[in-house]
Amino acid sequence: MKITPGKAKGMEAVSDARGVIGAAAMDQRGSLKKAIAQHKGVEKSAVTAEMMSEFKEAVTRVLTPHASAILLDPEYGLSAAKQRAKNAGLLLAYEKSGYDNTRPGRLPDLLDHWSVRRLVEAGADCIKILLYYTPFDPPEINETKHAWVERIGAECAALDVPFFLEFVGYEEGLDEKGPEFARKKPEIVARSMEEFSKDRYGVDVMKVEIPVNMAYVKGARSCKGEWVYEKQEALDHFRRAAAVARRPFIYLSAGVSNDTFNESLEFAAEAGVNWSGVLCGRATWKDGIPIYAQKGLKAFEDWLATEGVRNIQNVNERLKAAKPWYQFYGASSAKGLVAD
């Protein structure tokens, strides 16, 4: 496996000294607006662009000294990007607001006024897109999604910039937090990782979900009663998903609590899988949303400087078990992979 100089440079920019990705995520848009509005007791339309930028700036300013990179969106996050710590690389999101996509088939869409070239010109070291995906969708829906990812992969290759693909599983008609979906989740995650490992997509890093729902792992701290998997079964699901990956992968927090995400990473470590880090958003800062909404910026910054930093340090502690992304290809450094 060889990679181009531009892709190697981008990957190094978002990794720590060990080659592990410990990135913070702050690219939420629609879901963040909704949450701020809810805690303020106002309509979503009352949450201004200035408020969104202010929130993102605070998260970036306070948390990036403890992160290898920050993921932002170009709609509200460009002012925040300028306030990141010198050690932190920049990933920019290319898709329209993703976490509130409930259209049939959950077909994705790109930002109207942006291209990979423009995102790179805005300072992006890497490009990220979010895709809702399940192998159980009708072929016509998944073929549309496959072609969409291929286009973005080709665009990133042309600009010589790393492509991070985040895929989030779902099943029409099922509650994604319920036990029925928990039973299907391991297969959805594993088959998605297998699919997007294919060379045709040009993906450099897969940003993947934890392959089980920790709330349904018997004996786990996150389990409150009903369970779907025994602990050994859950560990096997981690191993099965990792075994089909042909690209480095990092875990996303998917809106769970800091403690649940930490427990998930402890399971990844115990399972011995070859993961390369995290892109962790809401598990770090979401509990600060009511503080910002009800008490304002200064109170939120104070919360971030204590609780937020503690949250990210908890995750960083678990990252000691992660492996450098270049080790996935058998190299001892990023330079060992660069094509002549």
Phi and psi in degrees as a GROMACS rama.xvg file:
@    title "Ramachandran Plot"
@    xaxis  label "Phi"
@    yaxis  label "Psi"
@TYPE xy
-125.052  150.218  LYS-2
-126.965  161.47  ILE-3
-77.7189  159.415  THR-4
-59.1067  -40.1307  PRO-5
-64.6118  -41.5744  GLY-6
-67.3095  -39.8586  LYS-7
-62.6818  -42.4217  ALA-8
-62.6266  -43.7105  LYS-9
-64.2023  -41.1212  GLY-10
-65.3286  -41.2522  MET-11
-64.1697  -35.0771  GLU-12
-64.6727  -29.5846  ALA-13
-103.402  3.99473  VAL-14
-106.784  160.643  SER-15
-86.1119  -174.033  ASP-16
-62.0434  -22.6687  ALA-17
-87.1004  -8.43991  ARG-18
87.2623  15.9381  GLY-19
-101.479  142.819  VAL-20
-95.2516  112.307  ILE-21
-118.135  70.4731  GLY-22
-98.1926  144.198  ALA-23
-91.9295  147.926  ALA-24
-117.097  129.1  ALA-25
-144.709  44.079  MET-26
-103.764  9.07348  ASP-27
-64.9161  141.937  GLN-28
-129.088  -79.1031  ARG-29
-57.4179  -44.2293  GLY-30
-68.3017  -33.9954  SER-31
-70.1595  -44.1317  LEU-32
-56.3806  -45.8772  LYS-33
-61.536  -43.324  LYS-34
-67.7725  -42.177  ALA-35
-62.8927  -44.6131  ILE-36
-60.353  -43.4867  ALA-37
-59.8929  -45.2201  GLN-38
-76.7474  -20.1706  HIS-39
-86.9329  -16.4383  LYS-40
71.9376  35.7769  GLY-41
-127.294  171.76  VAL-42
-69.8884  152.837  GLU-43
-57.3412  -35.4379  LYS-44
-65.3159  -17.5575  SER-45
-80.6293  -11.0481  ALA-46
-84.2692  109.723  VAL-47
-82.2476  164.458  THR-48
-60.4414  -35.5695  ALA-49
-64.0025  -40.2703  GLU-50
-64.8258  -42.4872  MET-51
-60.8997  -45.7764  MET-52
-64.7199  -41.0344  SER-53
-60.9911  -43.5508  GLU-54
-60.8607  -47.5579  PHE-55
-66.3137  -37.2059  LYS-56
-62.7228  -43.4327  GLU-57
-62.672  -47.2309  ALA-58
-59.664  -45.3357  VAL-59
-64.786  -46.5875  THR-60
-60.4101  -44.5253  ARG-61
-84.5721  -34.4922  VAL-62
-95.8355  -25.7465  LEU-63
-66.3427  -22.8741  THR-64
-60.9938  -15.4879  PRO-65
-111.1  10.8307  HIS-66
-128.073  156.624  ALA-67
-83.9194  -16.78  SER-68
-166.736  168.226  ALA-69
-132.106  136.869  ILE-70
-99.4648  122.167  LEU-71
-129.315  171.476  LEU-72
-110.587  150.657  ASP-73
-77.4705  -7.59303  PRO-74
-76.0302  -46.6754  GLU-75
-124.155  -3.79294  TYR-76
-105.454  -1.60928  GLY-77
-68.463  -34.4641  LEU-78
-67.9812  -35.0821  SER-79
-65.366  -38.5256  ALA-80
-56.5067  -34.0738  ALA-81
-73.4064  -14.1725  LYS-82
-103.595  8.67751  GLN-83
-75.8932  156.75  ARG-84
-65.0913  154.264  ALA-85
-60.8713  -28.9511  LYS-86
-76.1087  -10.8809  ASN-87
-100.686  125.823  ALA-88
-75.8182  176.416  GLY-89
-128.53  123.279  LEU-90
-106.756  138.608  LEU-91
-118.623  137.769  LEU-92
-79.0187  143.226  ALA-93
-110.861  -14.3935  TYR-94
-92.8323  157.356  GLU-95
-64.574  159.107  LYS-96
-39.1292  123.006  SER-97
-100.163  -38.0824  GLY-98
-72.8889  -7.72026  TYR-99
-114.008  24.0855  ASP-100
-81.7604  111.516  ASN-101
-123.814  17.1021  THR-102
-62.8909  153.02  ARG-103
-56.6668  131.732  PRO-104
76.0005  -8.68508  GLY-105
44.0695  47.8868  ARG-106
-66.8239  137.738  LEU-107
-85.5811  169.589  PRO-108
-148.914  146.558  ASP-109
-93.9654  157.531  LEU-110
-62.4969  135.262  LEU-111
-62.1208  -40.8628  ASP-112
-104.484  20.7722  HIS-113
-128.155  152.695  TRP-114
-138.819  171.014  SER-115
-60.1088  -40.46  VAL-116
-57.8315  -45.1643  ARG-117
-68.6033  -35.9515  ARG-118
-66.1327  -39.4412  LEU-119
-65.3722  -41.8707  VAL-120
-63.014  -28.9684  GLU-121
-80.1092  -2.29943  ALA-122
112.525  3.1018  GLY-123
-65.4301  130.188  ALA-124
-84.3716  -28.6191  ASP-125
-145.212  156.569  CYS-126
-111.502  137.264  ILE-127
-126.713  137.951  LYS-128
-127.21  151.676  ILE-129
-108.316  135.226  LEU-130
-134.457  125.693  LEU-131
-79.366  129.314  TYR-132
-148.605  137.804  TYR-133
-142.149  135.222  THR-134
-65.6758  -12.4377  PRO-135
-88.047  -1.89798  PHE-136
-70.5133  157.939  ASP-137
-57.7584  146.918  PRO-138
-54.5177  -35.9173  PRO-139
-65.4673  -32.1428  GLU-140
-72.0761  -46.2991  ILE-141
-70.7983  -31.0619  ASN-142
-64.6061  -37.5656  GLU-143
-60.6087  -44.6518  THR-144
-67.8974  -40.2356  LYS-145
-60.8972  -45.9125  HIS-146
-63.0592  -38.2633  ALA-147
-61.6176  -45.4895  TRP-148
-66.4757  -39.4088  VAL-149
-59.0253  -42.0054  GLU-150
-60.5726  -44.5027  ARG-151
-69.455  -38.9365  ILE-152
-58.7344  -42.1668  GLY-153
-68.0476  -37.8244  ALA-154
-65.0623  -42.1816  GLU-155
-66.1301  -38.4202  CYS-156
-63.2857  -41.1911  ALA-157
-63.6987  -33.6068  ALA-158
-94.6324  -0.828323  LEU-159
56.0307  52.2995  ASP-160
-131.198  141.79  VAL-161
-63.4417  145.343  PRO-162
-114.915  114.673  PHE-163
-100.879  121.361  PHE-164
-107.537  120.467  LEU-165
-102.972  122.593  GLU-166
-120.692  137.343  PHE-167
-119.217  124.739  VAL-168
-79.6394  156.196  GLY-169
-160.187  171.81  TYR-170
-148.501  119.382  GLU-171
-53.7181  130.715  GLU-172
88.2895  -4.9942  GLY-173
-112.024  143.404  LEU-174
-75.6364  117.325  ASP-175
-67.4077  -9.06273  GLU-176
-102.904  1.82112  LYS-177
-93.3169  171.09  GLY-178
-67.8776  -32.8731  PRO-179
-63.9416  -44.4241  GLU-180
-67.4514  -36.0383  PHE-181
-57.5325  -34.9178  ALA-182
-68.1745  -33.4464  ARG-183
-88.6386  -19.7864  LYS-184
-56.8596  -44.8538  LYS-185
-56.2048  -41.3264  PRO-186
-70.6364  -39.2327  GLU-187
-60.3236  -46.7758  ILE-188
-65.1434  -48.3912  VAL-189
-63.619  -45.2149  ALA-190
-69.3254  -30.3511  ARG-191
-68.2791  -42.7952  SER-192
-63.271  -38.921  MET-193
-64.8623  -45.1715  GLU-194
-61.0051  -51.6102  GLU-195
-84.8565  3.67408  PHE-196
-78.1624  -14.3563  SER-197
-64.8648  141.806  LYS-198
-55.941  -32.8042  ASP-199
-59.3373  -23.3627  ARG-200
-86.6932  -19.8422  TYR-201
67.0297  24.8725  GLY-202
-77.6484  134.321  VAL-203
-96.2233  -37.4974  ASP-204
-138.723  131.346  VAL-205
-94.9774  127.113  MET-206
-99.7047  107.35  LYS-207
-118.109  156.586  VAL-208
-76.7193  155.14  GLU-209
-59.7395  131.057  ILE-210
-74.0117  -3.53325  PRO-211
-129.867  161.165  VAL-212
-91.9474  111.326  ASN-213
-60.7296  -22.5311  MET-214
-66.0878  -16.0809  ALA-215
-116.21  21.743  TYR-216
-96.5047  116.194  VAL-217
-57.1158  126.852  LYS-218
85.7079  -7.00609  GLY-219
-73.1869  153.449  ALA-220
-59.0264  -32.8911  ARG-221
-80.272  -10.7217  SER-222
-85.3736  127.53  CYS-223
-108.677  14.8166  LYS-224
150.661  -89.0992  GLY-225
-59.6709  136.892  GLU-226
-133.173  155.834  TRP-227
-117.145  -34.4245  VAL-228
-124.101  140.408  TYR-229
-71.0398  161.622  GLU-230
-59.389  -46.1151  LYS-231
-63.2381  -36.7585  GLN-232
-60.1856  -45.7814  GLU-233
-61.0486  -44.5375  ALA-234
-61.9101  -38.1844  LEU-235
-64.5329  -35.4382  ASP-236
-64.2555  -39.0892  HIS-237
-59.1955  -46.1276  PHE-238
-66.7027  -40.9775  ARG-239
-63.4768  -43.3372  ARG-240
-64.6353  -44.66  ALA-241
-64.3168  -33.293  ALA-242
-65.5786  -26.0781  ALA-243
-92.7065  -7.03926  VAL-244
-72.2293  132.557  ALA-245
-116.157  14.0125  ARG-246
-138.4  153.159  ARG-247
-57.5022  145.55  PRO-248
-135.81  149.93  PHE-249
-127.96  156.921  ILE-250
-96.9398  143.399  TYR-251
-104.598  156.526  LEU-252
-88.9904  -20.0728  SER-253
54.8383  31.4316  ALA-254
80.8499  5.17031  GLY-255
-77.7404  170.723  VAL-256
-70.3934  162.924  SER-257
-58.8841  -42.5926  ASN-258
-65.2994  -40.7684  ASP-259
-65.8715  -40.8675  THR-260
-65.0391  -42.2523  PHE-261
-60.4026  -41.1675  ASN-262
-64.3021  -38.6991  GLU-263
-58.7133  -44.3141  SER-264
-68.5338  -32.1646  LEU-265
-63.7429  -38.3656  GLU-266
-65.9862  -41.5184  PHE-267
-59.8409  -41.4732  ALA-268
-65.3443  -44.9356  ALA-269
-65.6267  -33.6807  GLU-270
-73.3199  -15.8608  ALA-271
74.0624  26.962  GLY-272
-81.1383  158.76  VAL-273
-92.2667  65.7461  ASN-274
-94.4807  156.36  TRP-275
-117.595  15.2201  SER-276
135.083  -156.059  GLY-277
-142.657  157.601  VAL-278
-126.564  99.5821  LEU-279
-116.567  119.18  CYS-280
-109.449  -85.9661  GLY-281
-62.24  -28.2052  ARG-282
-64.6739  -15.3622  ALA-283
-96.3678  -45.5173  THR-284
-119.151  -5.91624  TRP-285
-64.6313  -29.8862  LYS-286
-69.2011  -10.9184  ASP-287
-87.0672  -9.04974  GLY-288
-59.0553  -48.1475  ILE-289
-61.8208  -32.0324  PRO-290
-62.7444  -49.2872  ILE-291
-61.2651  -46.0548  TYR-292
-65.0037  -37.4595  ALA-293
-101.778  -26.0308  GLN-294
-119.139  -10.1673  LYS-295
96.2011  179.953  GLY-296
-62.5541  -47.962  LEU-297
-60.9818  -44.137  LYS-298
-62.9987  -38.0762  ALA-299
-65.9111  -43.953  PHE-300
-61.618  -40.3309  GLU-301
-62.6156  -41.3817  ASP-302
-64.0355  -45.4074  TRP-303
-59.5242  -41.6484  LEU-304
-67.2506  -20.0393  ALA-305
-108.65  -73.513  THR-306
-66.5332  -44.3401  GLU-307
-61.0374  -46.1468  GLY-308
-65.328  -39.8249  VAL-309
-60.7667  -42.323  ARG-310
-60.4336  -47.1514  ASN-311
-69.8891  -33.2254  ILE-312
-68.3423  -33.9355  GLN-313
-59.4475  -45.0228  ASN-314
-65.906  -45.1873  VAL-315
-57.5576  -35.7204  ASN-316
-60.4577  -41.1021  GLU-317
-71.6659  -22.4207  ARG-318
-68.8184  -10.7239  LEU-319
-60.5245  -23.6026  LYS-320
-86.5421  -9.8029  ALA-321
-76.2288  155.568  ALA-322
-108.467  148.315  LYS-323
-54.9772  141.385  PRO-324
-60.2129  -34.7072  TRP-325
-73.2231  -21.7929  TYR-326
-65.7985  -23.8207  GLN-327
-55.489  -32.6735  PHE-328
-98.2835  9.17672  TYR-329
82.8691  11.7944  GLY-330
-95.5036  154.814  ALA-331
-96.3104  -5.65388  SER-332
-159.592  164.235  SER-333
-62.8129  -36.117  ALA-334
-63.6604  -28.3191  LYS-335
-67.7489  -12.4167  GLY-336
-101.587  -13.0864  LEU-337
-70.7825  129.782  VAL-338
-68.4572  141.973  ALA-339
